[in-house]
Amino acid sequence: MIGRLASWWLACWRQAISRDLQFRTQTVLIALGALVDVAISLVPALVLAQTARTTASGWDESTAVLVVGLFTIATAALDTVLGPNLLRLDAAVRTGELDLLLIRPIPAFLALTLRWVRPAEATRLLVGVALVLGALGTAGEVPSIGGVLGSLVLMVLGVVAWSLFWVNASFLSFWWASAEPVQDIIGALRESGQYPRAAFRRLPLLGFTTLVPSLLLATLPAQVLLGGDLGGPVLGGSMVAGIGSALTAVHWRLVIRRYDSASS
């Protein structure tokens, strides 16, 4: 089964790369658009950092750029693999495209969430890495090996936790006639993950690490990378991801039972 899934997903990647090479202009525009999005996202973070400096809240421009860099890496992975599928889910449910996925020899959940990939979005990974290295160089920080590994582990947990939250929100398409506007709300909520921890008070901090786990994408990994506590964030991230996995499994069974073939 694992070999068949790996072969299937590799074929999906080959098809996506061939498609991007065929439409080179569109691919270049997507990459340029991603660069512009990153540049725009730096503006509010730097403005808040300037304000924070005057109030002695413990973070500066280097910290703000570091968080935006990690956020860019995490969201690039999400938008390359998961985003193209969830953005199509509403239409797949309404038009009957899901029917074709249910009869394939691939688990329907994986086919629904991993079938489409967008390699052009992966260019943001390089931008994110450059921002992280630049921020650490400007701040004169040399992270420890433990800090780097801990930050990577927490980012992985954050990407998993956010993916599960995004999937469950997208499953509203099975319950409502159309849940397409939900994607705009999800995008707006995700933007909160590009600000340092000092920008949040206690209650919003709790909400954005549990119910809406956007701060697990970059904010808490940046804190760990700069030498902050590792045990608490990793334990919390593991709990959020574990509970999210259980809820997603239950939710998937419910929506499949509810699904009424659009082509019948």
Residue, then its C-alpha position, 0 to 999 in steps of 0.5 A: m500500500i505504501g509503495r502504491l501511494a508513493s508511486w501515485w503521489l510521485a506521478c502527481w508531482r510529475q504531472a504538476i511539474s510538466r504543467d508548470l513547464q508547459f505554462r512557464t509564464q504563469t509559473v513565473l507570475i506565481a513565483l513573482g506574486a509570492l515574492v510580492d506577498v512576502a514583501i507586503s507581509l514584512v511591512p506590518a511586522l516591521v511597523l509593529a516592531q518599531t512600535a514595540r521598541t518604544t514600549a520595551s516589549g522585548w522584540d525588534e526588527s530582526t525578530a519580526v523578520l525571523v518570524v516572517g521568514l519561518f512563516t513563509i517557509a511553513t506557508a510555502a509548504l502548505d500552499t504547495v501541497l495542501g492549498p490547491n486541494l482544499l481550495r478546490l474541495d467546495a467545487a469537487v463536492r458540488t460538481g461530483e468530482l469527489d465521486l471519481l476520487l471515491i472509486r479510485p484504489i487510493p484512500a479517498f481522504l489522501a486523494l482529496t487532500l494531496r492530489w493537486v500540487r503547485p510546485a511554483e509556490a515552493t519558490r517561497l521556501l528559498v525566500g523564507v530561508a533567506l529571510v531567516l538567515g538574514a534576520l539571524g545575521t543582523a541580530g548576531e544570533v548563532p542558534s544552538i543545534g538543539g534550538v534549530l532541531g527543536s524549532l524544526v520539530l515545532m514547525v512540523l507540528g505546527v504545519v500538521a496542526w494547521s493542516l488539520f484545522w484547515v481540512n476540518a474548516s474546508f469540510l464545511s462544504f459537505w454541510w453547507a450548500s457552498a462554503e467557499p467564503v470559508q477559505d477567505i476567513i482561513g487565509a485571514l486567520r493564518e496571517s496572525g501567525q507572522y507576528p512575534r509572541a510579544a504582539f499577543r496578550r494571554l487570551p489571544l495567545l491561547g486561542f491562536t495556539t489551540l483552537v486556531p493554531s496559527l502561532l505554531l507555524a512560526t511564532l513559537p518556532a522562532q521563540v525556540l530558535l532564539g533559545g526559548d523554552l522547548g518542552g512546553p511548546v512541543l508538548g502543546g503542539s503535540m497535543v493540538a496535533g494529536i487531538g486534531s488528528a482524532l477529530t479529523a478522523v471522526h469528522w471525515r467519517l461523518v461527512i462521507r456518510r452525509y455526502d450525497s453524490a452530485s452525479s446521481 
